[in-house]
Amino acid sequence: MSEASIELVDVRIDHPRGGSPLVTNANVRVNKGEVVVIVGAAGVGTSRMVAAALGEVTPGEGHIDVLGRDVGKLRRSSLRLLRRRVGIVPQDLCLLEDRSAQLNVVMPLEIDGIPRSVSIVRAALVLAQMGLEDEASLPVDCLSASARQRVAVARALVRDPELIIADHPTSAQDASGAERVCEAFYEAASRGCSVLVLGRDPALRVIAERNGWRQLAMLDGRLLPMGEVDLEGRTIEEILVGIESAPATMPVADPELPNLVQFPISARPAGAR
């Protein structure tokens, strides 16, 4: 059996405000060089599952292994080191708004101690891959939503990671932008990187189908292979639109771990989101 880069075993993800669990008995394994797409409606727990994979949320049951490490057993210092091997595209992007696209992409390399001369070249390559050569010097807050999203994808790629976790990375893209993002994931996988993509836009699903990527659906708190979903004559998009977000009936509990940024940043300038 191929080596797993990320594996969820019997994982339950609870709603932060109580009520029914968002995810129950989730089992998914992404092997080296594989791309897996999880499709889910808004509010059903896919993004919280990403947070659990990063050690920001503790599963109610089960465990999550990332690059051979059980994230639930790692200290914060070990989590930070582990994340340096993971390219992350958070849904809210976590960009430095008043800094250039280039600086946002260079920063992870500088944290790693890569010389500026090398990091600038590597950043330029992934920005070009995202079609952002002309926007590289512009502040992020001057860019369109689609360009900003591609900056976040470029930042995830720049370290040549062993694993990419992308939370709705094509939600702001048109068809050509989605193709560009997914082509980058395809190329990363061809180099042995594992890619876990969460999203629900039709363009992503069309590309995944064409590339033969494994697809799972998050329905009623369960992860199901797409082939096992009973569509009853409907499209998967129609089913997802009809799903209500999980109810929240209890106050938010204090988190078990402090909120951690989704890639290591030592500090942010005042005013940056």
Residue pairs with C-beta under 8 A, 6 or more apart in sequence:
1 31
2 31
2 32
2 33
2 34
3 31
3 32
4 29
4 30
4 31
4 32
4 65
4 194
5 30
5 31
5 32
5 66
5 67
5 162
5 163
5 194
6 28
6 29
6 30
6 53
6 64
6 65
6 66
6 67
6 163
6 165
6 194
6 196
7 28
7 29
7 30
7 64
7 65
8 26
8 27
8 28
8 29
8 49
8 53
8 62
8 64
9 27
9 62
9 63
9 64
9 65
10 25
10 26
10 27
10 61
10 62
10 63
11 23
11 25
11 26
11 27
11 49
11 52
11 59
11 61
11 62
11 63
11 64
12 21
12 23
12 24
12 25
12 26
12 59
12 60
12 61
12 62
13 21
13 22
13 23
13 26
13 45
13 48
13 49
13 52
13 57
13 59
13 60
14 21
14 22
14 60
15 21
15 22
15 45
15 246
15 247
15 248
16 48
16 248
16 252
16 253
17 248
17 249
17 250
17 251
17 252
18 248
18 249
18 250
18 251
18 253
19 246
19 247
19 248
19 249
19 250
20 221
20 246
20 247
21 60
21 221
21 246
22 44
22 45
22 48
22 49
22 221
22 246
23 45
23 48
23 49
23 218
23 221
23 222
23 223
24 221
24 222
25 62
25 222
26 49
26 62
26 222
26 223
27 223
28 36
28 38
28 216
28 223
30 36
30 163
30 194
30 195
30 196
31 194
32 192
32 194
33 189
33 190
33 191
33 192
33 193
33 194
34 189
34 194
34 195
34 214
35 185
35 186
35 189
35 194
35 195
35 197
35 208
35 211
35 213
35 214
36 195
36 196
36 197
36 213
36 214
36 215
36 216
37 197
37 198
37 199
37 204
37 205
37 208
37 213
37 214
37 215
37 216
38 46
38 49
38 196
38 197
38 198
38 199
38 215
38 216
38 217
38 218
38 223
39 198
39 199
39 200
39 205
39 215
39 216
39 217
39 218
39 226
39 236
39 240
40 46
40 198
40 200
40 217
40 218
40 219
40 240
41 200
41 218
41 240
41 241
41 243
41 245
42 200
42 245
43 244
43 245
43 246
44 218
44 219
44 221
44 243
44 245
44 246
45 218
45 221
45 246
46 167
46 198
46 218
47 91
47 167
47 168
47 198
48 57
49 198
50 90
50 91
50 165
50 167
50 198
51 57
52 58
52 59
52 64
52 71
53 64
53 66
53 71
53 165
53 196
54 71
54 79
54 83
54 86
54 88
54 165
54 260
54 262
55 71
55 72
55 74
55 79
55 82
55 257
55 260
56 255
56 257
56 259
56 260
56 262
57 255
57 256
57 257
58 72
58 256
58 257
59 72
63 70
63 72
64 70
64 71
64 72
65 71
66 82
66 86
66 163
67 82
67 85
67 86
67 162
67 163
69 78
69 82
71 79
71 82
74 82
76 257
76 258
76 260
79 260
80 260
80 264
83 262
83 263
83 264
84 108
84 111
84 112
84 159
84 264
85 159
85 161
85 162
85 163
86 161
86 162
86 163
86 164
86 165
87 155
87 156
87 157
87 158
87 159
87 161
87 163
87 164
87 165
87 188
87 193
88 156
88 164
88 165
88 166
88 262
88 263
89 149
89 152
89 153
89 155
89 156
89 164
89 165
89 166
89 167
89 169
90 152
90 167
90 262
91 167
91 168
91 171
93 148
93 149
93 151
93 152
94 152
94 261
94 262
94 263
95 104
95 140
95 148
95 151
95 152
95 155
95 273
96 103
96 104
96 107
96 140
96 268
96 269
96 272
97 139
97 140
97 141
97 271
97 272
97 273
98 139
98 140
98 141
98 269
98 271
98 272
99 139
99 140
99 269
99 272
100 136
100 137
100 138
100 139
100 140
101 127
101 132
101 135
101 136
101 137
101 138
101 140
101 143
101 147
101 151
101 154
102 120
102 123
102 124
102 127
102 136
102 137
104 140
104 151
104 152
104 155
105 123
105 126
105 127
105 151
105 154
105 155
105 158
106 116
106 119
106 120
106 123
106 158
107 155
107 265
108 155
108 158
108 159
108 263
108 264
109 118
109 119
109 122
109 123
109 158
109 159
110 116
110 119
111 264
111 265
111 266
112 159
114 122
119 158
122 158
123 136
123 154
123 158
124 133
124 136
126 154
126 155
126 157
126 158
126 184
127 133
127 135
127 136
127 151
127 154
129 154
129 157
129 180
129 184
130 150
130 151
130 153
130 154
130 180
130 181
130 184
131 150
131 177
131 180
132 147
132 150
132 151
132 154
135 143
135 147
140 148
140 151
143 151
145 172
146 172
146 173
146 174
146 177
148 172
149 169
149 170
149 171
149 172
149 173
149 177
149 181
150 173
150 177
150 180
150 181
152 169
153 166
153 169
153 181
153 184
155 263
156 164
156 166
157 164
157 184
157 188
160 191
160 193
161 188
161 193
162 192
162 193
162 194
163 193
163 194
163 195
163 196
164 185
164 188
164 193
164 194
164 195
164 196
165 196
166 185
166 195
166 196
166 197
166 198
166 199
167 198
167 199
168 198
168 199
168 200
168 201
169 181
169 197
169 199
170 177
170 178
170 181
170 182
170 199
170 201
170 203
170 204
171 199
171 200
171 201
173 180
173 181
173 201
173 203
174 203
175 203
178 201
178 203
178 204
178 207
179 203
179 207
182 204
182 207
182 208
182 211
185 195
185 197
186 211
188 195
189 195
197 204
197 208
200 237
200 240
202 237
205 215
205 236
207 213
208 215
209 215
214 225
215 225
215 226
216 223
216 224
216 225
216 226
217 223
217 224
217 225
217 226
217 229
217 236
219 229
219 239
219 243
220 243
221 246
226 236
229 236
229 239
231 239
